[in-house]
């Protein structure tokens, strides 16, 4: 009876093996309970691992999963950088498991780009010269202030006048000839500046600094909201081609990934003065990359692709400009 009792687990193991259980010998998936027919669960995809793992098993699984991620990530990285359009075409054809997900790549690369962008050191001097000598930032600021052409008119003396209160501003505006009064938009923002100075005690330098920081913080959101617009432009340009809007979105996300990657290299090269010239070739490669990707993915002639390439560039440039203006106006309003 004792021998029979010891033989039961062996018999169960043989049955499991005949049924095609996973490598750890479990009959059912430890995650969802689905019967196993191979190394991976057909329902949830979890690998057949031992219920309890020794340190050696845990370390081996960690290393294998890490290298599996690394292999997929760097394969995607290389194709994204050096093979314009190939990655997009294969992804739209359904060959997706071999590559890192484009949305995850977007999150990762955009995070790295804006992290470097935010912490890139400022130059101590600027390339603005005065009699052959480089001007410091303080000298540059004074120089730019001297070029300020804001109309601050004193109705009594006829000289420039900077109102410190809304009542002073209204008084100055009412005393001006009608044709010289500020328009509604200019009036709104001048009053906004006066209000910020009064309520928060900010000087003009502080206002512009806060505006710049807020504007920069909103740029990632602006770029993200422009993503579906870029895809829409492609959809309109290739409306006669058999492509879903979602496939244009895939093109756009991968191209965004490449732009962030190129931007990362550009920022790094800009940190070294004798390598800054490489950024010119990065700019050229970005344009060539977009053209080549469009030609490979959409399969049209060189002539049509060149026409649509320039159409995409100009239309999207207009959209970016419009988005920056809206971003600046909203940022200033919300200060």
Secondary structure, DSSP 8 states (H G I E B T S, - for coil): -HHHHHHHHHHHHHHHHHTT--TT--SB-TTT--B-SSSB-TTT--B---SS--HHHHHHHHHHHHHHHHHHHHHHHHHHHHSTTHHHHHHHTT--TTS--HHHHHHHHHHHHHHHHHH----SEEEEEETTEEEEHHHHHHHHHHT-----B-TTTSSB----SHHHHHHHHHHS-GGGS--HHHHHHHHHHHHHHHHH---HHHHHHHHHHHHHHHHHHHHHHHHHHHHHHHHHHTTTSS--HHHHHHHHHHHHHHHHHHHHHHHHHHTSGGGTTHHHHHHHHHHHHHHHHHHHHH---HHHHHHHHHHHHHHHHHHHHHHHHHHHHHHHHT-
